[in-house]
Amino acid sequence: MDEVYLTREGYEKLKSELEYLERVKRKEITKAIAHARAMGDLGENAEYDSARDEQARCEEHISQLKGKLSRVRLIDDEDIPKDKVFIGAKVTLVDLDTDEQFEYMLVSKEEADYEKGKISIESPIGKGLLQHKENEVVEISIPAGILKYKIIKIAR
């Protein structure tokens, strides 16, 4: 299976989520199942069915998180060139059509959060920025058309 590249922050977030699911959510679901069982006939007990479905989803999510965490490779800025856009880079861009300036951090899909300015290296914009240098003009094809950006700054 493929490695999962994460920042230290992303790794800690996944570990915390796994810990919450294993220590808190499992207990909540177990209580909900016990409560539903106490209500009688399980054959026509929607609460029981719902709790069991939630348990299955929770266990699947736990399994997925454990799988990802077992394949994690932490992004170490020492190993990544600083003069080009790679995973972990903070890139300041200017949109050549609107003169709007903004910043993205390129991360793995597991850490992507557009609201926080973190975009996946697998997204069209992320892919389009990879391996480019400061002051380069980049044209990125997206479903809505072509974006034209100038890379102003690359930071780590």
Phi, psi and omega in degrees: 000159182287150175289154177248113181272125181223151169283167177302318180299315179295321178296314180296324179296315179295319178298319179294319179297316178298315180299318178299313181298317183286322186265328186251304186297318179302316180295319178299316181293319178300318178296319180296321178294316179298318179297316181294323178298322182293344182279354175115217187313114181283341181295330181233035184252098182296325179297318179296312180300318180296316180295321178293321176297317179296322178298316180297317179296318180298313181295324177295317179296318176301314180299317179296316179297317178298320178298314179297312182297332179286343182249011185292137169233114182290139178285120179249112184302339180295329185270355188250128178303140184266351183266358178229161179280119174223176178304138181093350181280144170260121187243124175264126184236156168235131177283118185289344178273326185246352185062014177285137179248139179205171183231138174235150167249130180272125183224177175287166180297334180292334182257352185304134178205095186302322180300332180260008178077018179255116180245149182286143174291350178266352178285161179304318180292315178302312179299320182293334181273336185306135174070011176267160184250169175301146179072003175278147173262130184239131174254124185239126179274123175235167181305329182275356180142212181246130175259139178240115181239149168249131179278115183272317185208144174238124180227162177231000000 
